[in-house]
């Protein structure tokens, strides 16, 4: 612990009103409990990633989170003030019943998404308490985005998941029916089913767009954090990614309904997989193009601000 030494508030480029701790690689052994919690957390979530189709991208999120943390490591605060011990202890005491209840439910009843979600909240509190105690608030804020980004891979409880999925199904079905009517095709909506003259087309969970929406959320958060500086532009890019996913799945389900109208159920089955891959390509290419456009807009905006400041102080 000789390398983690108190320094005065006037030492270094980062001044503090109170004494702080100089942070370097010697701090890492004190973060071993956090590493053990992460491994246990990932091991528990891996069951959900293997059993739930909607969360099979979980291991991708793990790798992206590790990259985001590694990318932030060189620019971490060199000096920080650890949080008081009692605050971190309180966070740990709040986390303990969450983890205990999730483990009891998982072992006694079933390994459901709700149990994994509650366990994730507890593990998250343990990690936050450990980082705040060893390092401090500035370091925690520095790594906050990778920490929150990992929750993209945490399964949502059915009380949250079902309203989102059913809402998307109803919305996509409604807009498909209205579009078909505008095209002169007789169509009726019955829940999440489109009734045509020759067959019925069901807008299931996959066709509702929830899976591509999850992928778009993950990609928009990751790419936006790496390529954009302003939080405003990051929010704009995030909204554009969600809109792109919804638009892509609307076009997919509309194409499937139109194919069923033309060729019946046989034609629908023929083009179903092709339409799914097409939406994936559409979303990926669209995100890349939007990222390029917004990155340029951000640069132009920054250059314009600098120009205005230069003219003001002439």
C-alpha positions as CSV (number, residue, x, y, z in Angstrom):
1,X,0.0,0.0,0.0
2,X,3.0,2.3,-0.1
3,X,2.0,3.4,-3.7
4,X,-1.4,4.6,-2.6
5,X,-0.3,7.6,-0.5
6,X,-2.1,10.7,0.7
7,X,-1.3,13.8,-1.2
8,X,-2.2,17.4,-0.6
9,X,-4.9,19.3,-2.5
10,X,-2.2,21.4,-4.3
11,X,-0.2,18.5,-5.7
12,X,-0.7,17.6,-9.4
13,X,-3.0,19.0,-12.0
14,X,-6.2,17.9,-10.3
15,X,-6.8,19.8,-7.1
16,X,-9.1,18.6,-4.3
17,X,-10.4,20.5,-1.3
18,X,-9.5,17.6,0.9
19,X,-6.7,15.0,0.8
20,X,-7.0,12.4,-1.9
21,X,-5.4,9.0,-2.8
22,X,-3.1,8.7,-5.8
23,X,-4.5,5.9,-8.0
24,X,-2.2,3.5,-9.9
25,X,-1.9,-0.2,-10.7
26,X,-1.3,-1.0,-7.0
27,X,-5.0,-0.3,-6.4
28,X,-6.0,-3.3,-8.5
29,X,-5.6,-6.0,-5.8
30,X,-8.2,-4.1,-3.7
31,X,-10.6,-4.6,-6.5
32,X,-10.4,-8.4,-6.4
33,X,-13.8,-8.7,-4.6
34,X,-15.3,-6.7,-7.5
35,X,-13.8,-9.1,-10.0
36,X,-15.2,-12.1,-8.1
37,X,-18.6,-10.5,-8.1
38,X,-18.4,-9.9,-11.8
39,X,-17.5,-13.5,-12.6
40,X,-20.3,-14.8,-10.4
41,X,-22.7,-12.4,-12.0
42,X,-21.7,-13.3,-15.5
43,X,-21.9,-17.0,-14.7
44,X,-25.5,-16.6,-13.4
45,X,-26.6,-14.5,-16.4
46,X,-25.0,-17.0,-18.9
47,X,-27.9,-19.4,-18.1
48,X,-30.4,-16.8,-19.2
49,X,-28.4,-16.0,-22.3
50,X,-28.4,-19.6,-23.3
51,X,-32.1,-20.2,-22.7
52,X,-33.6,-16.9,-23.9
53,X,-33.4,-16.2,-27.6
54,X,-33.8,-12.5,-27.0
55,X,-30.6,-12.3,-24.9
56,X,-28.3,-14.6,-26.9
57,X,-26.1,-11.5,-27.5
58,X,-25.1,-11.4,-23.8
59,X,-21.5,-12.5,-24.4
60,X,-21.1,-9.8,-27.0
61,X,-22.2,-7.2,-24.4
62,X,-19.5,-8.7,-22.0
63,X,-16.8,-8.2,-24.6
64,X,-18.0,-4.7,-25.5
65,X,-18.2,-3.7,-21.8
66,X,-14.7,-4.9,-21.3
67,X,-13.5,-2.9,-24.2
68,X,-15.3,0.3,-23.0
69,X,-13.6,-0.1,-19.6
70,X,-10.2,-0.8,-21.1
71,X,-10.6,2.2,-23.4
72,X,-11.3,4.4,-20.4
73,X,-8.5,3.1,-18.2
74,X,-5.7,5.4,-19.5
75,X,-7.8,8.5,-18.9
76,X,-9.0,7.5,-15.4
77,X,-8.6,10.1,-12.7
78,X,-5.1,10.0,-11.2
79,X,-6.3,11.2,-7.8
80,X,-9.6,10.6,-6.1
81,X,-11.2,10.8,-2.7
82,X,-12.8,7.5,-1.5
83,X,-16.3,7.5,-0.3
84,X,-16.9,7.2,3.5
85,X,-16.9,3.6,4.7
86,X,-20.4,3.9,6.1
87,X,-21.8,4.9,2.8
88,X,-20.3,1.8,1.0
89,X,-21.3,-0.4,3.9
90,X,-24.9,0.8,3.6
91,X,-24.9,0.1,-0.2
92,X,-23.6,-3.4,0.6
93,X,-26.3,-4.0,3.2
94,X,-29.0,-3.0,0.7
95,X,-27.5,-5.4,-1.9
96,X,-27.4,-8.4,0.4
97,X,-31.1,-9.1,0.7
98,X,-31.5,-8.6,-3.1
99,X,-28.8,-11.2,-3.8
100,X,-30.1,-13.5,-1.1
101,X,-33.8,-13.4,-2.2
102,X,-32.8,-13.9,-5.9
103,X,-30.6,-16.9,-5.0
104,X,-33.3,-18.4,-2.8
105,X,-36.0,-18.0,-5.5
106,X,-33.6,-19.4,-8.2
107,X,-32.7,-22.5,-6.2
108,X,-36.1,-23.2,-4.7
109,X,-38.5,-22.3,-7.5
110,X,-37.0,-21.5,-10.9
111,X,-34.3,-19.5,-12.7
112,X,-36.6,-16.9,-14.2
113,X,-35.6,-13.4,-15.6
114,X,-37.0,-11.6,-12.6
115,X,-34.6,-13.5,-10.3
116,X,-31.7,-12.6,-12.6
117,X,-32.8,-9.0,-12.7
118,X,-32.9,-8.7,-8.8
119,X,-29.6,-10.5,-8.5
120,X,-28.1,-8.0,-11.1
121,X,-29.3,-5.1,-9.0
122,X,-27.6,-6.5,-5.9
123,X,-24.3,-7.3,-7.8
124,X,-24.4,-3.8,-9.2
125,X,-24.6,-2.3,-5.8
126,X,-21.8,-4.4,-4.5
127,X,-19.6,-3.4,-7.5
128,X,-20.4,0.3,-7.0
129,X,-19.7,0.1,-3.3
130,X,-16.3,-1.6,-3.9
131,X,-15.2,0.9,-6.5
132,X,-16.4,3.9,-4.5
133,X,-14.5,2.6,-1.4
134,X,-11.3,1.8,-3.1
135,X,-11.2,4.7,-5.6
136,X,-13.9,7.3,-5.2
137,X,-16.7,9.2,-6.9
138,X,-14.7,10.6,-9.8
139,X,-13.4,7.2,-10.8
140,X,-16.9,5.7,-10.4
141,X,-18.3,8.4,-12.7
142,X,-15.5,7.8,-15.2
143,X,-16.5,4.1,-15.5
144,X,-20.2,4.6,-15.1
145,X,-21.1,4.2,-18.7
146,X,-19.5,0.7,-19.1
147,X,-21.1,-0.2,-15.8
148,X,-24.6,0.8,-17.0
149,X,-24.0,-0.6,-20.5
150,X,-23.6,-4.1,-19.1
151,X,-27.3,-4.0,-18.0
152,X,-28.3,-4.2,-21.7
153,X,-27.6,-7.9,-21.3
154,X,-29.7,-8.3,-18.1
155,X,-33.1,-9.9,-18.7
156,X,-36.0,-7.8,-17.8
157,X,-38.8,-9.2,-15.6
158,X,-42.0,-10.3,-17.5
159,X,-43.9,-7.4,-15.8
160,X,-41.7,-5.0,-17.7
161,X,-40.9,-7.2,-20.8
162,X,-44.4,-8.2,-21.7
163,X,-45.9,-4.7,-22.0
164,X,-43.0,-3.7,-24.2
165,X,-43.4,-6.7,-26.5
166,X,-47.2,-6.6,-26.6
167,X,-47.2,-2.9,-27.2
168,X,-44.8,-3.2,-30.1
169,X,-46.8,-6.1,-31.6
170,X,-50.0,-4.0,-31.4
171,X,-48.3,-1.0,-32.9
172,X,-46.7,-2.8,-35.8
173,X,-49.9,-4.7,-36.5
174,X,-51.9,-1.5,-36.5
175,X,-49.6,0.4,-38.8
176,X,-49.3,-2.6,-41.2
177,X,-53.1,-2.9,-41.5
178,X,-53.4,0.8,-42.2
179,X,-50.7,0.6,-44.8
180,X,-52.3,-2.4,-46.5
181,X,-55.6,-0.5,-46.6
182,X,-53.9,2.5,-48.2
183,X,-52.5,0.1,-50.9
184,X,-56.1,-1.1,-51.6
185,X,-55.7,-4.5,-49.8
186,X,-58.5,-5.6,-47.5
187,X,-57.0,-6.2,-44.0
188,X,-58.3,-6.4,-40.5
189,X,-56.5,-6.4,-37.2
190,X,-57.3,-8.9,-34.5
191,X,-54.9,-8.4,-31.6
192,X,-51.5,-9.0,-33.2
193,X,-52.9,-10.9,-36.2
194,X,-53.5,-9.4,-39.6
195,X,-56.5,-11.0,-41.3
196,X,-56.3,-11.0,-45.1
197,X,-58.7,-12.4,-47.7
198,X,-56.8,-15.6,-48.2
199,X,-54.9,-16.1,-44.9
200,X,-53.9,-14.7,-41.6
201,X,-50.4,-13.2,-40.7
202,X,-49.4,-13.2,-37.1
203,X,-47.0,-10.5,-35.9
204,X,-45.1,-12.6,-33.3
205,X,-42.4,-11.4,-30.9
206,X,-39.7,-11.6,-33.5
207,X,-41.7,-9.6,-36.1
208,X,-42.6,-7.0,-33.5
209,X,-39.1,-5.7,-33.7
210,X,-38.1,-6.2,-30.1
211,X,-35.0,-8.2,-31.0
212,X,-33.7,-5.7,-33.5
213,X,-34.6,-3.0,-31.1
214,X,-32.3,-4.6,-28.5
215,X,-29.5,-4.9,-31.0
216,X,-30.0,-1.3,-32.1
217,X,-29.9,-0.1,-28.5
218,X,-26.7,-2.0,-27.8
219,X,-25.1,-0.7,-31.0
220,X,-26.3,2.9,-30.7
221,X,-25.0,3.1,-27.1
222,X,-21.6,1.5,-27.9
223,X,-20.9,3.4,-31.2
224,X,-22.3,6.7,-29.8
225,X,-20.0,6.5,-26.8
226,X,-16.9,5.8,-29.0
227,X,-17.5,8.3,-31.8
228,X,-19.4,11.2,-30.2
229,X,-18.4,13.6,-27.6
230,X,-21.5,15.6,-26.8
231,X,-24.2,14.0,-24.8
232,X,-26.8,15.8,-26.9
233,X,-25.6,14.1,-30.1
234,X,-25.4,10.8,-28.3
235,X,-29.0,11.1,-27.3
236,X,-29.9,12.0,-30.9
237,X,-28.0,9.0,-32.3
238,X,-29.7,6.7,-29.7
239,X,-33.1,8.0,-30.8
240,X,-32.2,7.5,-34.4
241,X,-31.1,3.9,-33.8
242,X,-34.4,3.1,-32.1
243,X,-36.4,4.7,-34.9
244,X,-34.4,2.8,-37.5
245,X,-35.1,-0.5,-35.8
246,X,-38.9,0.2,-35.6
247,X,-39.0,1.4,-39.2
248,X,-37.1,-1.7,-40.4
249,X,-39.4,-4.1,-38.7
250,X,-42.4,-2.2,-39.9
251,X,-41.2,-2.7,-43.5
252,X,-40.4,-6.3,-42.8
253,X,-43.8,-7.2,-41.5
254,X,-45.5,-5.2,-44.2
255,X,-43.6,-7.1,-46.9
256,X,-44.5,-10.4,-45.3
257,X,-48.2,-9.4,-45.2
258,X,-48.1,-8.3,-48.8
259,X,-46.3,-11.5,-49.9
260,X,-49.1,-13.5,-48.1
261,X,-51.7,-11.5,-49.9
262,X,-50.1,-12.2,-53.3
263,X,-49.0,-15.9,-52.9
264,X,-50.7,-17.1,-49.7
265,X,-49.1,-18.9,-46.8
266,X,-46.6,-20.8,-49.1
267,X,-45.1,-17.5,-50.3
268,X,-45.0,-16.2,-46.8
269,X,-42.9,-19.1,-45.6
270,X,-40.5,-18.7,-48.6
271,X,-39.6,-15.1,-47.9
272,X,-39.8,-15.1,-44.1
273,X,-36.1,-15.8,-43.4
274,X,-34.9,-13.6,-46.2
275,X,-36.9,-10.7,-44.8
276,X,-35.4,-11.2,-41.4
277,X,-31.8,-11.0,-42.7
278,X,-32.7,-8.0,-44.8
279,X,-33.9,-6.1,-41.8
280,X,-30.7,-7.0,-40.0
281,X,-28.6,-5.6,-42.9
282,X,-30.9,-2.6,-43.1
283,X,-30.4,-1.8,-39.5
284,X,-26.7,-2.3,-39.5
285,X,-26.0,-0.2,-42.6
286,X,-28.4,2.4,-41.4
287,X,-26.6,2.8,-38.0
288,X,-23.3,3.1,-39.8
289,X,-24.6,5.8,-42.1
290,X,-26.3,7.7,-39.3
291,X,-23.2,7.5,-37.2
292,X,-21.1,9.0,-40.0
293,X,-23.6,11.8,-40.6
294,X,-24.0,12.7,-36.9
295,X,-20.2,12.6,-36.4
296,X,-19.8,15.1,-39.2
297,X,-22.6,17.3,-37.8
298,X,-21.0,17.3,-34.4
299,X,-17.6,18.4,-35.9
300,X,-19.3,21.1,-37.9
301,X,-21.2,22.3,-34.8
302,X,-18.0,22.4,-32.8
303,X,-16.1,24.3,-35.6
304,X,-19.0,26.8,-35.8
305,X,-18.9,27.4,-32.1
306,X,-15.2,27.9,-32.2
307,X,-15.6,30.4,-35.1
308,X,-18.2,32.4,-33.1
309,X,-16.0,32.5,-30.1
310,X,-13.0,33.6,-32.2
311,X,-15.1,36.4,-33.8
312,X,-16.4,37.5,-30.4
313,X,-12.9,38.0,-28.9
314,X,-11.4,39.8,-31.9
